[in-house]
Structure formats: C-alpha cells, structure tokens
C-alpha cells in the first residue's frame, strides 16, 4: 500500500510510505530554497515531488492530511468516522 502523508500548514512537508517503509520525505522549506516555516500550500507541488520519485498521484492508495480536531462545543465528543 502506498500512503502519502501531507502536512499542509506551518512547516509543511510530505512523506511517502510504501508497505510501512519510508520512500521519501521532504519539507516545503527545502524546495526551491523557500523561506523558513513554509506551508505546503500548492497541490501541484505534491504532484511534482511524487513525480520526482516516479510516482503518479493516481498511484497513491491513501492520502493522509494533518490538522487540528476540535470537538463540537455542544457535545464535547469527537464525531464518529467510518473506516
């Protein structure tokens, strides 16, 4: 299984994992000599990084995106997600 992990916000980055093995990882600030604390804010960049590894976006089985979870103020419980 090919999984691509994305951190889109502050200190953006990408990691590509195949069958539990790290294939590649990169921080957005390292691409094109970007400034420090660079978000990964262009999805074209994701496609470019994957292509450099010989991987098409359509080859990826799962994309995992970071983010904050805030429970509902009314219920204070997280929603249930189906898998």
Phi and psi restraints in degrees (value plus and minus 20) as a CYANA .aco file:
   2 UNK   PHI    -127.0   -87.0
   2 UNK   PSI      99.1   139.1
   3 UNK   PHI    -140.8  -100.8
   3 UNK   PSI     114.5   154.5
   4 UNK   PHI    -135.9   -95.9
   4 UNK   PSI      97.5   137.5
   5 UNK   PHI    -117.0   -77.0
   5 UNK   PSI     112.7   152.7
   6 UNK   PHI    -142.9  -102.9
   6 UNK   PSI     112.3   152.3
   7 UNK   PHI    -134.9   -94.9
   7 UNK   PSI      84.4   124.4
   8 UNK   PHI    -106.5   -66.5
   8 UNK   PSI     -40.7    -0.7
   9 UNK   PHI    -112.0   -72.0
   9 UNK   PSI    -177.0  -137.0
  10 UNK   PHI     -60.8   -20.8
  10 UNK   PSI     111.7   151.7
  11 UNK   PHI      39.7    79.7
  11 UNK   PSI      28.6    68.6
  12 UNK   PHI     -78.9   -38.9
  12 UNK   PSI     134.1   174.1
  13 UNK   PHI    -187.8  -147.8
  13 UNK   PSI     153.2   193.2
  14 UNK   PHI    -160.5  -120.5
  14 UNK   PSI     120.2   160.2
  15 UNK   PHI    -152.7  -112.7
  15 UNK   PSI     117.1   157.1
  16 UNK   PHI    -136.3   -96.3
  16 UNK   PSI     103.3   143.3
  17 UNK   PHI    -143.5  -103.5
  17 UNK   PSI     109.8   149.8
  18 UNK   PHI    -141.2  -101.2
  18 UNK   PSI      99.2   139.2
  19 UNK   PHI      30.7    70.7
  19 UNK   PSI      23.5    63.5
  20 UNK   PHI      61.3   101.3
  20 UNK   PSI     -16.2    23.8
  21 UNK   PHI    -134.1   -94.1
  21 UNK   PSI     111.0   151.0
  22 UNK   PHI     -88.2   -48.2
  22 UNK   PSI     101.7   141.7
  23 UNK   PHI    -110.3   -70.3
  23 UNK   PSI     -68.9   -28.9
  24 UNK   PHI    -180.0  -140.0
  24 UNK   PSI     137.9   177.9
  25 UNK   PHI    -169.4  -129.4
  25 UNK   PSI     129.7   169.7
  26 UNK   PHI    -171.4  -131.4
  26 UNK   PSI     124.4   164.4
  27 UNK   PHI    -117.2   -77.2
  27 UNK   PSI     120.5   160.5
  28 UNK   PHI     -78.4   -38.4
  28 UNK   PSI     -53.6   -13.6
  29 UNK   PHI     -86.9   -46.9
  29 UNK   PSI     -39.4     0.6
  30 UNK   PHI    -103.8   -63.8
  30 UNK   PSI     -34.7     5.3
  31 UNK   PHI    -102.3   -62.3
  31 UNK   PSI     106.9   146.9
  32 UNK   PHI      34.8    74.8
  32 UNK   PSI       9.7    49.7
  33 UNK   PHI      34.3    74.3
  33 UNK   PSI      25.4    65.4
  34 UNK   PHI     -86.5   -46.5
  34 UNK   PSI     143.2   183.2
  35 UNK   PHI     -87.7   -47.7
  35 UNK   PSI     143.5   183.5
  36 UNK   PHI     -85.4   -45.4
  36 UNK   PSI     131.4   171.4
  37 UNK   PHI      42.9    82.9
  37 UNK   PSI      23.4    63.4
  38 UNK   PHI    -103.7   -63.7
  38 UNK   PSI     105.7   145.7
  39 UNK   PHI     -94.1   -54.1
  39 UNK   PSI     137.7   177.7
  40 UNK   PHI    -115.0   -75.0
  40 UNK   PSI      66.3   106.3
  41 UNK   PHI    -128.1   -88.1
  41 UNK   PSI     -14.9    25.1
  42 UNK   PHI    -145.6  -105.6
  42 UNK   PSI      98.9   138.9
  43 UNK   PHI     -87.5   -47.5
  43 UNK   PSI     -40.3    -0.3
  44 UNK   PHI     -82.2   -42.2
  44 UNK   PSI     -53.1   -13.1
  45 UNK   PHI     -83.6   -43.6
  45 UNK   PSI     -59.7   -19.7
  46 UNK   PHI     -80.7   -40.7
  46 UNK   PSI     -67.7   -27.7
  47 UNK   PHI     -81.2   -41.2
  47 UNK   PSI     -59.3   -19.3
  48 UNK   PHI     -85.6   -45.6
  48 UNK   PSI     -63.4   -23.4
  49 UNK   PHI     -84.6   -44.6
  49 UNK   PSI     -63.3   -23.3
  50 UNK   PHI     -82.9   -42.9
  50 UNK   PSI     -63.2   -23.2
  51 UNK   PHI     -81.4   -41.4
  51 UNK   PSI     -55.4   -15.4
  52 UNK   PHI     -82.7   -42.7
  52 UNK   PSI     -43.8    -3.8
  53 UNK   PHI    -115.9   -75.9
  53 UNK   PSI     -15.1    24.9
  54 UNK   PHI      58.4    98.4
  54 UNK   PSI       3.1    43.1
  55 UNK   PHI    -137.6   -97.6
  55 UNK   PSI     110.1   150.1
  56 UNK   PHI    -108.9   -68.9
  56 UNK   PSI     133.6   173.6
  57 UNK   PHI     -75.0   -35.0
  57 UNK   PSI     -57.2   -17.2
  58 UNK   PHI     -91.4   -51.4
  58 UNK   PSI     -33.9     6.1
  59 UNK   PHI     -97.7   -57.7
  59 UNK   PSI     -40.8    -0.8
  60 UNK   PHI     -96.4   -56.4
  60 UNK   PSI     108.7   148.7
  61 UNK   PHI     -98.3   -58.3
  61 UNK   PSI     -57.5   -17.5
  62 UNK   PHI    -163.6  -123.6
  62 UNK   PSI     118.6   158.6
  63 UNK   PHI    -128.5   -88.5
  63 UNK   PSI     112.6   152.6
  64 UNK   PHI    -139.7   -99.7
  64 UNK   PSI     104.8   144.8
  65 UNK   PHI    -137.1   -97.1
  65 UNK   PSI     113.8   153.8
  66 UNK   PHI     -92.0   -52.0
  66 UNK   PSI     150.5   190.5
  67 UNK   PHI     142.4   182.4
  67 UNK   PSI     150.6   190.6
  68 UNK   PHI    -114.2   -74.2
  68 UNK   PSI     125.3   165.3
  69 UNK   PHI    -133.8   -93.8
  69 UNK   PSI     106.0   146.0
  70 UNK   PHI    -140.2  -100.2
  70 UNK   PSI      96.1   136.1
  71 UNK   PHI     -82.5   -42.5
  71 UNK   PSI     135.5   175.5
  72 UNK   PHI     -79.1   -39.1
  72 UNK   PSI     114.7   154.7
  73 UNK   PHI     -82.9   -42.9
  73 UNK   PSI     -49.0    -9.0
  74 UNK   PHI     -95.5   -55.5
  74 UNK   PSI     -63.0   -23.0
  75 UNK   PHI    -121.3   -81.3
  75 UNK   PSI     -46.4    -6.4
  76 UNK   PHI      37.5    77.5
  76 UNK   PSI       2.8    42.8
  77 UNK   PHI    -145.0  -105.0
  77 UNK   PSI     126.2   166.2
  78 UNK   PHI     -90.7   -50.7
  78 UNK   PSI     131.6   171.6
  79 UNK   PHI     -88.8   -48.8
  79 UNK   PSI     139.0   179.0
  80 UNK   PHI    -112.5   -72.5
  80 UNK   PSI     111.4   151.4
  81 UNK   PHI    -127.6   -87.6
  81 UNK   PSI     117.9   157.9
  82 UNK   PHI    -107.1   -67.1
  82 UNK   PSI     127.4   167.4
